[in-house]
C-alpha cells in the first residue's frame, strides 16, 4: 500500500527469533509474573508467526499437548497448567488449535457447554465461576462458540440485547449498563480489537506486503477462518 512508502520489508526472521526466545525464558522475572497469561501469549506469538508465514518454526505436537494439559474437567482452559479456567484463556486455546487445524482434538461438546454455561439470564457473560461480567466476555464467548459451530447453545437474542443495553448517550459502550464508555467495549460491538503483537497484526489489517491477511472479527488469519467455515461446508457437500 502507498501509505507505507519506502519502509521496506519486515525483518521477519528477527521477529521469529524474538518470539521463540520469549517462549524459552521460563525462569525470568517477566515470565514468572506473566505465567497466568501464557495461553494468551501463545495465541499472540503463534498468530504473529502464522501471519509471517513462519508457523513451521514451532513444534506443533508439543504445543497441542501443553494446551490439553491446561484444560479442566469443566471443559474450560486455564492460562497455564494448574491455573483456573476462564473464558478468555478458553478462546485463546481454541484459536491456537484452529491455527494448527487441530480443533478435532477437542471434546467440542464439553468446551462449548463450559462457555455457554457462563451466560447469565440477562444475556451477559461472566468470565469465570467467580462471576465478573464484562462486554469483552460477551465477544469472547460468542467468538469461541462460533469457531466451534455451537452458537445454538446460547440465547443469542439476549446476548445481543445485553450488549445494546451497554450503549451510552455518547455513542460508546461500557463494560456493563451504565458503565463508562471505552474504546475496547465500543469495538466489541463491531468487531474484536486486536490485542496481540500489535505491529504485525496492525500492518496485516492495513494489507502490508508480505503478511497474511487477518480476519478482524475472529482475530485469526483469513485462511484459518476460511478453513473452519468454508472448508467445513465443502466437506459436508462432498
Backbone as a ProteinNet text record, in pm:
[ID]
protein_1_A
[PRIMARY]
XXXXXXXXXXXXXXXXXXXXXXXXXXXXXXXXXXXXXXXXXXXXXXXXXXXXXXXXXXXXXXXXXXXXXXXXXXXXXXXXXXXXXXXXXXXXXXXXXXXXXXXXXXXXXXXXXXXXXXXXXXXXXXXXXXXXXXXXXXXXXXXXXXXXXXXXXXXXXXXXXXXXXXXXXXXXXXXXXXXXXXXXXXXXXXXXXXXXXXXXXXXXXXXXXXXXXXXXXXXXXXXXXXXXXXXXXXXXXX
[TERTIARY]
83.3	0	87.3	37.3	113.7	144.7	59.7	76.2	211.1	269.7	393.6	518.3	503.4	615.7	734.9	852.3	976.4	1018.5	922.8	954.7	1036.2	1021	1094.1	1024.1	1088	1028.1	1048.3	959.5	973.3	1091	1155.8	1266.1	1205.1	1141.9	1065.2	1145.9	1268	1349.2	1378.6	1394.9	1419.4	1293.7	1176.1	1050	1038.6	1067	1059	1156	1278.1	1381.6	1338.5	1278.8	1234.7	1122.9	1022.4	908.1	952.5	1039	1087	1173.2	1247.6	1333	1249.1	1138.3	1049.1	991.2	955.8	897.4	995.4	1123.4	1225.2	1266.1	1233.6	1274.5	1172	1158.9	1056.5	1095.3	1221.6	1266.8	1294.1	1271.1	1295.6	1184.9	1212.4	1112.9	987.1	1006.2	892.4	805.5	870	796.1	716.2	775.9	709.1	585.2	598.3	485	376.3	409.7	311.4	268.6	303.3	276.3	128.8	41.4	-102.2	-157.2	-78.1	-122.6	-57.5	2.1	79.5	-5.5	-130.1	-216.8	-241.9	-265.3	-282.4	-154.7	-40.9	87.4	111.2	68.6	82.7	1.4	-119.8	-204.7	-140.7	-96.1	-35.3	85.5	177	300.3	279	195.7	174.1	96.5	2.5	-70.8	24.2	115.9	215.1	303.1	346.7	428.3	351.8	223.3	143	128.7	108.1	96.2	225.5	336.4	466.9	500.9	413	439.2	548.1	562.5	670.9	619	496.6	440	512.9	582.4	656.7	776.2	807.4	923.9	898.9	774.4	742.1	704.4	710.3	674.3	524.8	447	301.6	255.7	305.8	262.6	290.2	402.8	438.5	341.2	305.7	213.9	74	27	-106.3	-113.7	-8.9	-4.2	-12.7	59.6	55.9	-83.3	-146.8	-281	-378.8	-375.2	-466.1	-444	-319.7	-289.8	-345.6	-379.2	-435	-586.9	-646.5	-792.1	-835.9	-951.3	-1008.5	-1125.3	-1168.6	-1281.6	-1408	-1415.7	-1532.1	-1540.5	-1428.4	-1422.6	-1347.9	-1334.1	-1263.1	-1112.2	-1041.1	-894.5	-840	-729.7	-661.3	-552.8	-495.3	-389.3	-258.9	-250.4	-132.3	-171.2	-86.5	-115.4	-133.9	-245.2	-271.4	-341.9	-370.5	-439.9	-589.2	-669.7	-815.1	-862.7	-971.2	-1025.5	-1093.6	-1090.4	-1152.8	-1189.9	-1296.6	-1342.5	-1237.1	-1157.4	-1053.6	-947.7	-899.9	-798.1	-856.5	-985	-1051.5	-1055.6	-1087.6	-1086.9	-946.8	-846	-708.8	-668.6	-708.8	-677.7	-742.2	-868.4	-940.6	-876	-837.4	-775.5	-641.5	-561.1	-431.8	-452.7	-546.2	-574.5	-626.8	-701.8	-752.1	-636.8	-537	-419.8	-354	-348.2	-282.5	-377.7	-503.9	-605.5	-619.1	-623.5	-628.7	-753.1	-859.4	-979.8	-1039.2	-1001.5	-1056.6	-1004.4	-902.4	-853.7	-943	-1031.8	-1120	-1246.2	-1296.2	-1432.4	-1517.8	-1563.5	-1632.3	-1756.4	-1827.7	-1946.5	-1909.4	-1800.9	-1756	-1710.5	-1632.5	-1583	-1698.2	-1785.6	-1896.7	-1995.3	-2012.6	-2101	-2044.3	-1911.6	-1848	-1872	-1846.7	-1862	-2007.7	-2098.2	-2240.7	-2290.8	-2232.6	-2274	-2238.3	-2156.1	-2117.3	-2215.6	-2315.1	-2414.8	-2514.9	-2547.7	-2643.9	-2782.4	-2883.2	-3021.4	-3044.2	-2971.3	-2990.4	-2914.9	-2846.2	-2773.3	-2625.3	-2583.6	-2441.7	-2363.2	-2230.5	-2144.1	-2048	-2030.6	-1928.5	-1798.8	-1686.7	-1558.9	-1523.3	-1568.6	-1538.4	-1639.4	-1612.3	-1704.8	-1725.6	-1635.2	-1644.5	-1740.6	-1786.2	-1898.5	-1872.9	-1747.1	-1723.5	-1788.6	-1860.9	-1931.3	-1867	-1851.7	-1789.8	-1831.2	-1857.4	-1894.5	-1781.2	-1658.9	-1548.8	-1575.2	-1630.1	-1657.3	-1768.8	-1857.5	-1962.8	-1899	-1808.2	-1738.5	-1662.2	-1586.2	-1500.4	-1581.6	-1692	-1775.8	-1838.8	-1892.5	-1958.3	-1858	-1740.1	-1635.5	-1595.9	-1576.4	-1535.5	-1640.6	-1766.4	-1873.9	-1892.6	-1870.9	-1882.7	-1775.5	-1652.1	-1542.8	-1570	-1644.7	-1677.3	-1810.4	-1875.7	-2005.8	-2111.5	-2112.3	-2206.8	-2276.9	-2308.5	-2384.5	-2525.8	-2568.4	-2701.9	-2715.2	-2604.5	-2607.9	-2637.1	-2643.1	-2670.1	-2793.7	-2842.4	-2953.5	-2893.4	-2884.1	-2820.5	-2897.6	-3030.2	-3112.6	-3085.1	-3079.1	-3049.5	-2907.1	-2814.5	-2675.5	-2665.1	-2735	-2734	-2801.9	-2915.4	-2989.4	-2904.8	-2828.2	-2744.5	-2637.5	-2572.6	-2468.2	-2526.6	-2643.8	-2709.7	-2742.1	-2776.4	-2811.2	-2690.2	-2571.6	-2448.6	-2407.9	-2489.6	-2459	-2492.6	-2405.6	-2423.9	-2464.9	-2503.2	-2550.2	-2442.2	-2315.4	-2207	-2177.7	-2252.7	-2234.1	-2140.1	-2069.4	-1977.2	-2045.8	-1970.2	-2022.4	-1938.2	-2005	-1935.3	-1924.5	-1856.1	-1840.1	-1968.2	-2062	-2193.8	-2287.8	-2419.2	-2511.7	-2475.1	-2462.6	-2427.2	-2278.2	-2199.3	-2054.5	-1996.2	-1881.8	-1815.8	-1780.3	-1802	-1768.7	-1619.1	-1583.8	-1443.1	-1426	-1313.5	-1289.7	-1292.8	-1237.4	-1235.3	-1374.8	-1464.9	-1602.2	-1675.3	-1648.6	-1714.5	-1675.1	-1549.6	-1504	-1568.7	-1597.9	-1658.5	-1792.3	-1862.6	-1993.7	-1979.9	-1867.5	-1845.2	-1757.1	-1642	-1550	-1442.5	-1369.2	-1269.2	-1151.6	-1116.2	-996.3	-875.2	-788	-679.1	-577.1	-569.1	-479.7	-366.5	-293.7	-182.8	-56.9	40.3	162.8	123.3	99.8	26.7	89	218.2	280.8	241.2	264.8	236.1	86.9	5.8	-138.4	-192.3	-149.7	-196.2	-156.3	-32.6	13.6	-63.8	-100.8	-179	-315.1	-378.3	-508.1	-495.6	-379	-354.1	-298.5	-299.9	-258.8	-112	-26.4	116.6	172.6	255.9	314.4	392.6	368.5	442.9	375.6	262.6	190.2	58.2	21.2	-108	-219.6	-333.9	-448.5	-509.2	-558.9	-620.4	-767.8	-849.5	-992.2	-1013.4	-1064.7	-1078	-1183.8	-1279.2	-1383.5	-1334	-1261.8	-1214.2	-1070.3	-1002.4	-862.4	-776.2	-799.8	-723.4	-695.3	-589	-562.9	-683.7	-709.4	-826.4	-829.8	-714.2	-714.2	-755	-726.4	-767.7	-919.3	-975	-1120.3	-1191.4	-1139.2	-1199.6	-1195	-1086	-1073	-1177.9	-1205	-1301.6	-1443.7	-1478.3	-1616.3	-1640	-1566.9	-1586.3	-1540.1	-1427.5	-1375.9	-1471.5	-1534.5	-1631	-1750.5	-1798	-1911.7	-1876.3	-1754.1	-1711.3	-1708.4	-1663.9	-1659.1	-1799.3	-1895.8	-2033.2	-2089.7	-2059.7	-2112.3	-2054.1	-1925.7	-1861.2	-1906.5
-119.8	0	125.6	229.5	353.7	416.7	392.2	452.6	417.8	303.6	259.3	315.3	374.2	437.3	344.8	392.7	315.7	249.3	202.9	140.1	12.5	-52.2	-176.8	-295.4	-411.5	-533.8	-547.6	-623.5	-652.4	-747.4	-732.7	-823.7	-949.8	-1028.6	-1145.1	-1239.9	-1267.8	-1362.8	-1312.9	-1181.8	-1125.3	-1134.7	-1114.4	-1130.4	-1273.4	-1368.7	-1510.3	-1541.5	-1492.9	-1516.8	-1462.8	-1343.3	-1282	-1363.1	-1399.4	-1474.4	-1607.8	-1677.9	-1806.9	-1790.9	-1680.5	-1658	-1629.5	-1558.4	-1528.5	-1657.4	-1749.5	-1877.2	-1957.4	-1941.7	-2020.8	-1960.9	-1833.5	-1767.8	-1793.3	-1917.6	-1954.8	-1923	-1896.6	-1869.9	-1722.2	-1637.5	-1494.7	-1433.4	-1316.4	-1247.1	-1218.8	-1169.6	-1136	-1258.4	-1372.4	-1494.5	-1540.5	-1529.9	-1574.3	-1490.3	-1357.7	-1271.2	-1275.4	-1325.2	-1335.9	-1480.5	-1569.3	-1711.7	-1740.1	-1664.9	-1689.8	-1648	-1576.4	-1530.2	-1609.4	-1721.5	-1795.3	-1840.8	-1878.2	-1921.2	-1805.3	-1686.3	-1568.3	-1539.3	-1551.6	-1527.6	-1623	-1748.5	-1846.8	-1803.2	-1756.2	-1708.6	-1588.9	-1491.3	-1371.4	-1407.7	-1483.3	-1516.9	-1605.2	-1708.8	-1802.9	-1739.4	-1651.2	-1581.8	-1493.2	-1427.4	-1344.6	-1429.8	-1545.2	-1634.7	-1678.8	-1706.9	-1750.2	-1638.4	-1515.5	-1401.4	-1380.8	-1414.6	-1401.6	-1523	-1623.8	-1746.3	-1830.6	-1820.1	-1889.5	-1985.1	-2031.3	-2117.3	-2251.5	-2288.1	-2414.6	-2413.3	-2296.2	-2284.7	-2343.7	-2383	-2436.3	-2583.5	-2650.1	-2791.5	-2801.1	-2833.5	-2836.1	-2934.9	-3055.5	-3158.9	-3118.3	-3054	-3010.1	-2903.8	-2810.6	-2703.5	-2758.6	-2845.2	-2904.1	-2983	-3057.3	-3135.1	-3044.1	-2931.6	-2835.9	-2775.5	-2741	-2682.4	-2777.8	-2904.2	-3002.3	-3015.3	-3000.4	-3008.7	-2889.1	-2782.7	-2663.2	-2671.5	-2776.8	-2790.1	-2851.2	-2804.2	-2854.5	-2948.1	-3018.7	-3110.2	-3037.5	-2908.2	-2828	-2806.9	-2826.5	-2801.4	-2674.6	-2585.3	-2459.9	-2476.1	-2375.7	-2378	-2268.6	-2299.2	-2200.5	-2132.7	-2026.6	-1955.1	-2031.6	-2135.3	-2221.9	-2347.4	-2445	-2568.7	-2537.9	-2584.2	-2563.1	-2433.5	-2350.7	-2223.9	-2239.5	-2156.2	-2166.4	-2140.1	-2205.3	-2183.2	-2047.2	-1990.7	-1860.6	-1859	-1789.3	-1785.9	-1725.3	-1630	-1567.6	-1669.4	-1747.4	-1847.5	-1959.9	-1986.1	-2089.4	-2048.5	-1921.9	-1874	-1882.7	-1840.1	-1845.2	-1988.3	-2083.7	-2224.3	-2270	-2233	-2269.8	-2204	-2077.9	-2007	-2069.7	-2107.1	-2169.1	-2303.7	-2382.9	-2511.5	-2491.4	-2382.9	-2352.2	-2318.3	-2247.5	-2213.9	-2340.4	-2442.7	-2568.4	-2668	-2627.3	-2717.9	-2841.6	-2816.1	-2924.9	-2918.4	-2854.9	-2846.4	-2984	-3081.7	-3215.8	-3285.1	-3229.5	-3290.7	-3252.5	-3157	-3109.3	-3193.5	-3202.8	-3250.4	-3124.6	-3096.3	-2969.7	-2952.2	-3059	-3050.7	-3004.1	-3056.3	-3021	-2876	-2832.7	-2694.5	-2596.4	-2624.9	-2533.6	-2527.4	-2638.1	-2639.1	-2549.6	-2551.9	-2464.6	-2318.3	-2282.7	-2143.1	-2099.2	-2180.8	-2146.1	-2133.1	-2210.5	-2206.5	-2076.9	-1995.1	-1866.1	-1754.9	-1786.4	-1684.5	-1669.8	-1545.9	-1515	-1491.4	-1485.8	-1473.1	-1347	-1239.7	-1114	-1112	-1221.1	-1228.8	-1199.9	-1144	-1113.8	-1242.5	-1228.9	-1343.8	-1312.7	-1409.3	-1399.6	-1454.6	-1407.5	-1455.7	-1593	-1619.8	-1748.6	-1775.6	-1873.3	-1914.1	-1806.5	-1707.6	-1604	-1492.5	-1490.4	-1405.9	-1267.3	-1226.1	-1092.9	-1083.2	-973.9	-953.2	-838.4	-855	-753.2	-781.3	-676.6	-697.8	-762.8	-751.1	-823.2	-972.9	-1019.2	-1162.4	-1206	-1113.2	-1144.9	-1174.3	-1087.2	-1111.5	-1243.1	-1262.1	-1380	-1508.5	-1512.9	-1633	-1659.1	-1554.1	-1568.9	-1609.2	-1549.5	-1583.9	-1730.5	-1773.3	-1910.8	-2010	-1985.2	-2075.7	-2075.7	-1961.1	-1953.7	-2039	-2031.3	-2111.8	-2261.3	-2295.3	-2435.5	-2476.7	-2382.1	-2407	-2446.5	-2378.4	-2412.7	-2290.3	-2194	-2078.2	-2116.5	-2235	-2282.9	-2310.2	-2312	-2343.6	-2222.4	-2103.1	-1983.3	-1910.3	-1816.7	-1731.5	-1610.1	-1618.4	-1512.5	-1381.3	-1389.6	-1267.9	-1191.9	-1262.5	-1197.5	-1142.6	-1213.8	-1168.2	-1034.8	-1024.4	-900.3	-788.5	-818.9	-717.9	-662.9	-750.8	-705.2	-608.6	-642.7	-555.1	-418.6	-419.2	-293.2	-211.1	-278.5	-208.2	-138.5	-172.1	-111.5	13.7	51.2	169.8	295.8	395.7	521.5	633.8	747	860.2	916.5	896.2	947.9	855.8	746.9	654.3	539.9	548.9	442.5	335	232.1	121	102	66.4	36.6	-112.6	-152.1	-295.2	-356.1	-269.2	-312.9	-193.3	-212.4	-99.2	11.5	133.8	246.8	264.9	170.7	180	284.7	339.8	442.8	389.9	473.1	433.9	411.1	309.2	275.3	222.7	258.7	216.6	65.3	-5.9	-151.8	-208.7	-161.6	-211	-168	-47.2	1.2	-82.7	-121	-204.2	-341.4	-392.2	-524.1	-527.3	-415.2	-411.9	-433.3	-396.6	-409.6	-529.6	-535.5	-648.9	-639.9	-746	-755.6	-662.2	-582.6	-500.5	-592.8	-588.8	-684.5	-656.6	-750.2	-734.3	-836.3	-834.6	-928.6	-849.4	-905	-831.7	-725.1	-603.8	-502.5	-463.5	-462.5	-418.8	-508.7	-638.8	-730.6	-742	-746.7	-757.5	-631	-515.8	-389.5	-373.3	-408.8	-399.6	-495.3	-610.7	-706.3	-647.6	-582.6	-519.7	-410.6	-348.8	-244	-300.3	-433.6	-503.6	-477.8	-479	-459.8	-578.2	-549.1	-652.2	-755.8	-882.8	-991	-1053.6	-996.6	-1051.1	-1112.7	-1223.9	-1284.7	-1193.3	-1198.5	-1117.2	-1174.7	-1086.2	-1130.4	-1093.1	-1180	-1153.6	-1075.7	-951.3	-868.5	-916.8	-996.8	-1045.5	-1159.3	-1253.2	-1369.4	-1354.6	-1246.7	-1223.9	-1343.7	-1398.8	-1511	-1484.6	-1542.5	-1526.5	-1569.1	-1498.7	-1525.4	-1669.8	-1725	-1862.4	-1962.7	-1931.5	-2019.7	-2014.6	-1893.3	-1877.4	-1945.8	-1929.2	-1994.6	-2146.6	-2197.5	-2341.9	-2394.5	-2315.7	-2358.1	-2356.2	-2250.7	-2235.1	-2285.1	-2233.5	-2275.7	-2419.9	-2454.5	-2590.4	-2691.6	-2658.4	-2747.7	-2771.2	-2663.8	-2676.3	-2764.1	-2748.3	-2827.8	-2976	-3007.7	-3146.9	-3205.7	-3124	-3172.3	-3200.2	-3109	-3124	-3246	-3275.2	-3388.8	-3520.8
0	0	0	-62.3	-75.9	59.1	157.9	289.4	352.5	315.6	377.2	309.5	190.5	123.6	107.4	152.3	138.2	269.6	346.1	474.3	457.4	341.6	320.6	383	373.8	424.4	575.5	637.9	779.5	801.3	914	948	1007.9	922.5	967	1054.1	1014.5	1089.7	1231.2	1245.9	1378.7	1464.7	1401	1474.4	1525.8	1438.4	1474.6	1588.1	1574.5	1675.7	1811.3	1811.2	1936.8	2000.9	1922.2	1975.7	2034.9	1964.3	2012.9	2138.2	2146.4	2263.5	2387.1	2369.8	2482	2538.7	2451.5	2494.2	2579	2551.7	2621.3	2756.1	2779.1	2903.7	3014.4	3055.8	3153.1	3297.3	3323	3459.4	3485.5	3386.4	3404.8	3490.3	3547.4	3630	3549.3	3426.9	3342.3	3315	3292.8	3263.8	3385.1	3502.8	3625.5	3654.6	3644.9	3678.1	3570.4	3453.2	3345.2	3320.6	3413.1	3395.5	3369.9	3438.7	3426	3290.1	3211	3079.1	2965.7	2997.9	2898.2	2779.3	2804	2694.2	2598.1	2653.8	2569.2	2492.2	2561.5	2496.3	2381.1	2398.6	2290.9	2169.8	2194.7	2084.3	2014.8	2093.1	2033.6	1948	2007.2	1937	1815.9	1830.7	1720.5	1605.8	1639	1533.1	1453.3	1523	1454.8	1363.8	1413.5	1331	1206.8	1223.6	1109.1	1006.8	1053.8	962.2	883.8	946.3	881.2	795.9	798.8	723.7	787	920.7	991.1	1099	1086.1	1189.4	1198.9	1092.3	1090.6	1186.2	1242.4	1331	1469.7	1498.4	1631.1	1623.3	1737.8	1748	1776	1675.7	1687.9	1794.9	1790.8	1885.6	2029.8	2052.4	2187.7	2237.2	2150.5	2188.8	2213	2125.4	2141.2	2271.8	2302.8	2426.6	2548.4	2544.4	2655.1	2670.3	2560.3	2565.2	2632.3	2594.3	2652.4	2803.1	2848.4	2991.6	3068.3	2997.4	3061.2	3075.9	3021.2	3027.1	3159.8	3209.2	3333.7	3304.4	3407.7	3392.8	3348.9	3379.6	3341.8	3191.6	3122.5	2978.5	2944.8	3043.9	3021.6	3032.9	2984.7	2987.5	3078.6	3145.2	3226	3144.4	3200.6	3131	3128.1	3209.1	3213	3290.3	3293.1	3365.6	3514.3	3570.8	3712.6	3746	3646.5	3670.4	3643.6	3710.2	3698.7	3556.1	3516	3381.6	3370.1	3251.5	3223.9	3076.6	3044.4	2905.4	2812.5	2862	2779.8	2738.3	2833.3	2801.8	2716.7	2736.4	2656.8	2510.1	2484.1	2345.8	2286.7	2362.2	2310.9	2277.2	2360.1	2334.3	2204.2	2185.5	2063.2	1941.6	1954.1	1842.4	1802.8	1901.6	1870.8	1801.8	1851.3	1788	1646.4	1625.9	1491.6	1397.4	1448.5	1367.1	1312.7	1397.4	1360.3	1294.3	1274.1	1219.7	1308.8	1440.4	1537.8	1627.6	1580.8	1662.2	1690	1609.3	1627.1	1753.4	1818.7	1942.8	2060.9	2039.1	2145	2156.6	2280.2	2302.9	2291.9	2171.1	2144	2230	2256	2340.1	2480.7	2532.1	2666.8	2674.7	2577.1	2576.8	2557.8	2462.7	2434.1	2550.3	2621.3	2738.1	2847.7	2865.5	2964.1	2929.2	2804.7	2762.2	2772.7	2722	2725.4	2869.1	2959	3098.7	3168.7	3105.4	3163.1	3127.7	3042.2	3007.7	3121.4	3152.3	3257.4	3198.6	3283	3236.7	3155	3186.4	3113	2980.1	2947.1	2820.7	2833.1	2946.1	2967.7	2989.8	2990.8	3016.1	3129.9	3217.7	3321.5	3263.6	3316.1	3265.8	3319.3	3441.6	3504.3	3614.9	3698.3	3803.5	3910.3	3914.9	4017.6	3978.9	3854.7	3817.6	3763	3742.5	3685.9	3547.9	3524.2	3397.1	3321.1	3191.2	3107	2963	2886	2745.9	2666.7	2715.1	2649.9	2651.7	2763.3	2776.1	2681.2	2648	2550.8	2415.8	2373.8	2246.2	2251.2	2358	2369.9	2363.3	2437.8	2440.1	2304.2	2242.6	2112.6	2005.4	2007.9	1911.6	1926.7	2050.2	2077.7	2028.6	2061.9	2021.2	1870.2	1807.9	1662.1	1595.1	1645.8	1590.4	1607.2	1712.2	1739.5	1677.1	1607.5	1544.6	1648.2	1762.7	1868.2	1925.7	1842.8	1888.8	1930	1889.5	1925.5	2075.5	2147.2	2289.9	2378	2318.4	2398.4	2346.8	2427.2	2386.5	2315.9	2183.8	2105	2116.3	2115.8	2123.2	2252.4	2363	2490.9	2494.1	2430.3	2426.2	2353.2	2240.3	2162.7	2240.7	2302.4	2378.5	2492.5	2556.6	2667.4	2618	2507.8	2453.8	2418	2355.3	2318	2443	2552.4	2676.4	2738.4	2691.1	2743.7	2666.1	2566.7	2487.3	2565.9	2555.5	2626.4	2532	2590	2510.7	2419.2	2454.3	2370.4	2252.3	2241.6	2130.4	2160.5	2273.4	2311.2	2393.7	2428.7	2508.1	2633.5	2742.2	2866.1	2887.5	2994.4	3021.7	3076.1	3118.3	3165	3155.1	3166.8	3157.3	3255.7	3204.7	3289.1	3308.2	3257.1	3270.5	3177.1	3215	3134.9	2996.3	2894.6	2757.5	2744.4	2668	2648.4	2507.5	2444.8	2306.6	2291.7	2390	2383.2	2375	2463.3	2461.3	2335	2286.5	2165.3	2045.1	2038.6	1927.8	1931.5	2052.6	2066.1	1994.8	1998.3	1933.6	1783.4	1725.7	1581.7	1551.4	1612.6	1596.2	1703.1	1720.5	1827.9	1804	1907	1896.2	1910.4	1814.5	1808.5	1919.6	2016.5	2130.9	2124.8	2017.5	2003.2	1976.3	1910.2	1879.4	1778.4	1827.1	1751.7	1618.7	1609	1484.2	1368.6	1382.1	1272.6	1245	1349.4	1330.2	1265.4	1317.3	1261.3	1116	1083.9	945.8	856.6	909.9	831.9	796.9	894.3	868.9	762.8	756.5	657.7	527.2	515.3	392.5	358.2	459.1	436.6	358.8	260.7	175.1	255.5	226.1	289.1	409	452.8	566.9	522	584.5	555.2	605.3	539.5	580.9	708.6	795.9	920.7	922.2	977.7	990.9	1120.6	1113.8	1233.2	1330.9	1285.7	1375.8	1463.5	1403.2	1477.5	1525.5	1483.2	1521.5	1486.6	1368.1	1315	1167.8	1113.3	970.1	887.5	778.6	694.9	646.3	610.2	559.6	666.7	793.2	902.6	919.6	915.9	928.1	812.1	691.4	574.6	588	644.1	661.4	758.8	864.1	965.2	911.2	837.9	793.3	651.1	554.8	415.8	397.2	457.3	445.4	502.1	612.9	677.2	586.6	520.6	429.9	310.8	259.2	144.3	179.6	302.3	344.6	351.6	398.5	407.9	269.2	174.4	39.2	-29.6	-0.5	-65.1	-2
[MASK]
++++++++++++++++++++++++++++++++++++++++++++++++++++++++++++++++++++++++++++++++++++++++++++++++++++++++++++++++++++++++++++++++++++++++++++++++++++++++++++++++++++++++++++++++++++++++++++++++++++++++++++++++++++++++++++++++++++++++++++++

